[in-house]
Each structure stands twice: as C-alpha cells, then as structure tokens.
Amino acid sequence: MALYRYEVFDSAGARSKGELEAVSIEQARALLSKQGLLVKSLAEINIQPSGVSFSLERITLADIEFLTSELSVLLDAGLKVDQGIELLRSSSKKPILTGLLDKISKQMRNGKQLSEALAVFPDYFDPLYVNLVGIGEATGKLADVFKELSKDLGFKRELQQKVMQALTYPLVILCVCVISVLFIFNYVVPNMASLFAGQSDLPIYTTILLNSAAWLQKYQLLLAVMMISLVAVLWIFRKHPVMERMKQQLNTTVPVVKTAVILVERIRFNSGLAMMLNAGVPVDRALQLASGNIRNSSLRQEILIALAKIKRGEQLSTSLRQTRIFSDFFASLLKVGEESGQLARIFNEIAQRSQREFANWVTRVTALLEPLLIVVMGGIVGGVVVVMMLSITSVTDAGF
C-alpha cells in the first residue's frame, strides 16, 4: 500500500485536500471518483530515502528539529505521544513530512513504542536519537529528552550553516574569476589579435597569450564536458568505500580541514555523551552509543580503541587522552570530572568550548580567504590585462 495526497472538487464545486492509501495511483483515482469527486491533482507521498528519487522535496535537518521541539512542547502540555504525532501530522504543510508522520503513527498503532517506530527510519533518526527516546519512554522524561535533542539538532543545523557560509564566498569568487577569464579569452583577446596580424617578431608573452586564447576557444567545450563528467562521477560514487576512505583520509591530513573535522567530531561526541549521561545512561553504554555519532572512521576507530582500554580497567581520561579528539587540556578536564563525579557537566563544557572554537575558526578562515581570493583573482585577471597592454605597447611603439 502507498500513501497518496490528493486535491479534489465535490459536486458543489468546493475544493478539499487530503491523503488516502491505495495499491496504485489508478486505484486511488478510482476510489475518489466513486465518491463523486473530481480529481484536480493526485501524487504519491514517497518518504523512503532508498533508491533514486527525482523529487526536489526532501526531509531536512530543520524538519527533524521542528518535529522534535514541537513534540517537546506538546508533551509538556500534557498530550500523549500518539496524540502529539497525530496533531503534527494533521497540521503539517509539507507532504513528504506528513507521510513520514503518518508512517510513524501507523507503526505506533500496530503496537510499537515511539523509539521502535523511529528506528524504522534510520536516515532521519540516528541510533543516538532513537536510544535517547527509548530512555525517555522508560524513565517518563520524554519531554525533557526531546527538549535536549531539539537543542542538539539546533546546533547541528547552525553547524551546517556555518560550513556553508565558509564555502559560499570562495565558490562565488572562483566563479567570478572563471567567468572573467573566459570573457577575456573569448572576446577581448580575439578582438585584439587583429593588431598583431602579420607580425613575426612578437614578444614571447604576447605569443603565449594569443596561443592560450586560441587553445581555450578550440577546446573549451571539451573541457566543460570533462569537468561536468568528473563532477558527476565523483557525485555518483561519493558513497563508494574507496571514495569514503580517500575523503576521510584527506579530512584528517590537510592542516586547515583537519582542525575543523576534529572540532566537529569533538562536538558531536561530547554533546551526545552529555545528553545521555543527563538522561541516566550508564557511562560505558553512553560512550559506546556516542562513538556512533562520529562520522570520520579513523577518529571513530581511535575512540573505539580507547573504549576497549576503559573496559579493561584504564581511567577514562587516560584512555581518551590518546585520541586526537581530546587534547591534553580536555583530558585534564575529564580527570577533574572523574574525581568529582561531574562527567556530564564536563562533557557539556567541552562541547560548548569546542562550539565557540569552531565559530572562531569559521570567522578566521572566512576572513583569510576573502583577501587571498581577491589577490588570486586580481593576479589572474590583472596579469592578463597587463600582458595585453604590454603587447599593444610593443606593437604600436607607444610609451606609457
């Protein structure tokens, strides 16, 4: 059975919208026609992320954050979980989100707990999220768990925005630079080439400029196709194990990128630990679950090795000090937390300090990239202009 969203007119001309279940779109249309309804639009609500989908609509991190924060408010107001899910489903304006909530609601009506229903959709709700919801159900503190999860998702969304902010400006500058060079080599240099017609003793820089422009005009379409094909291949195989290993290795070896990756992973690991410890999860279980929050495989392997040492009886601070996620300073904080019994507070403090450090990193990198890219673009475009002026001067024998 599939879920379909429809928009119809009744016999009186009134318009209405809704969803229904059917085996196929033809059966859905037939069911609506039997009710005397004129179908204006009918489309399947596809919420499964697997396979190839050509729909531009998708469930974003902001959607999951919204659901989490709204559930926290509704549960605080005294509603039951199933009532909260149903209320959010009926009020959602996004069809794919409505479909997701409808599937979750059906799972719960079939006897599953909310955590079990969420576990069916791992692409939207990771194991840490599901486990915390399960703990909230067991302890009766589900509203508090959703409140903490909402804060964590809010930070992750801000993190995404900061990364996009750091990448947007360089991409804009790069595009401007490429467009400027293409314009000069396709329009300016060819128009100037007539000045040098019949000249046999052109300066070397003029010859290089004219030959470069001619070569680019001849092969620019081929270059564009090759670049687009390369980007397409990299995008298609971005999840391939070889590509993942190469990307993760670069992430932990390139100096500037390495700093950002370690900061982000430190934030993920420590914020997850703080939430779980506050929810009453035992330390060993919390460490195991939080390690799954780390996306970089080499950093995650370091944490898993540290966990194995902790299980053998080594101190938490001593074992985690040997990983790149915890510097000597943060390991010293952990030692204080172990001795004082305030590990949750220390993990939260480390996460907050790392968040501030990452925000400062983004600011510094953006501030450095701006003048650097302007110099590079100015050097390329300005260099071409200088060569053009020198070439004209050499031909016309004019002094400037």
C-alpha positions, 0 to 999 in steps of 0.5 A: 500500500502507498500513501497518496495526497490528493486535491479534489472538487465535490459536486458543489464545486468546493475544493478539499485536500487530503491523503488516502492509501491505495495499491496504485495511483489508478486505484486511488483515482478510482476510489475518489471518483466513486465518491463523486469527486473530481480529481484536480491533482493526485501524487504519491507521498514517497518518504523512503530515502532508498533508491533514486528519487527525482523529487526536489522535496526532501526531509531536512535537518530543520524538519527533524528539529521542528518535529522534535521541539514541537513534540517537546512542547506538546508533551509538556502540555500534557498530550500523549505521544500518539496524540502529539504525532497525530496533531503534527501530522494533521497540521503539517504543510509539507507532504513528504513530512506528513507521510513520514508522520503518518508512517510513524503513527501507523507503526505506533498503532500496530503496537510499537513504542515511539523509539521502535517506530523511529528506528524504522527510519534510520536516515532521519533518526540516528541510533543516538536519537532513537536510544535517547527516546527509548530512555525517555519512554522508560524513565517518563522524561520524554519531554525533557529528552526531546527538549535536549535533542531539539537543542542538539539538532539546533546546533547541528543545523547552525553547524551546517550553516556555518560550513556553508557560509565558509564555502559560499564566498570562495565558490562565488569568487572562483566563479567570478574569476572563471567567468572573467577569464573566459570573457577575456579569452573569448572576446577581448583577446580575439578582438585584439589579435587583429593588431598583431596580424602579420607580425613575426617578431612578437614578444614571447608573452604576447605569443603565449597569450594569443596561443592560450586564447586560441587553445581555450576557444578550440577546446573549451567545450571539451573541457566543460564536458570533462569537468561536468563528467568528473563532477558527476562521477565523483557525485555518483560514487561519493558513497563508494568505500574507496571514495569514503576512505580517500575523503576521510583520509584527506579530512584528517591530513590537510592542516586547515580541514583537519582542525575543523573535522576534529572540532566537529567530531569533538562536538558531536561526541561530547554533546551526545555523551552529555545528553545521555549521561543527563538522561541516566545512561550508564557511562560505558553504554553512553560512550559506546552509543556516542562513538556512533555519532562520529562520522570520520572512521579513523577518529571513530576507530581511535575512540573505539580503541580507547573504549576497549582500554576503559573496559579493561580497567584504564581511567577514562581520561587516560584512555581518551587522552590518546585520541586526537579528539581530546587534547591534553587540556580536555583530558585534564578536564575529564580527570577533574570530572572523574574525581568529582563525579561531574562527567556530564557537566564536563562533557557539556563544557567541552562541547560548548568550548569546542562550539565557540572554537569552531565559530572562531575558526569559521570567522578566521578562515572566512576572513583569510580567504576573502583577501587571498581570493581577491589577490588570486583573482586580481593576479589572474585577471590583472596579469592578463590585462597587463600582458595585453597592454604590454603587447599593444605597447610593443606593437604600436611603439607607444610609451606609457 
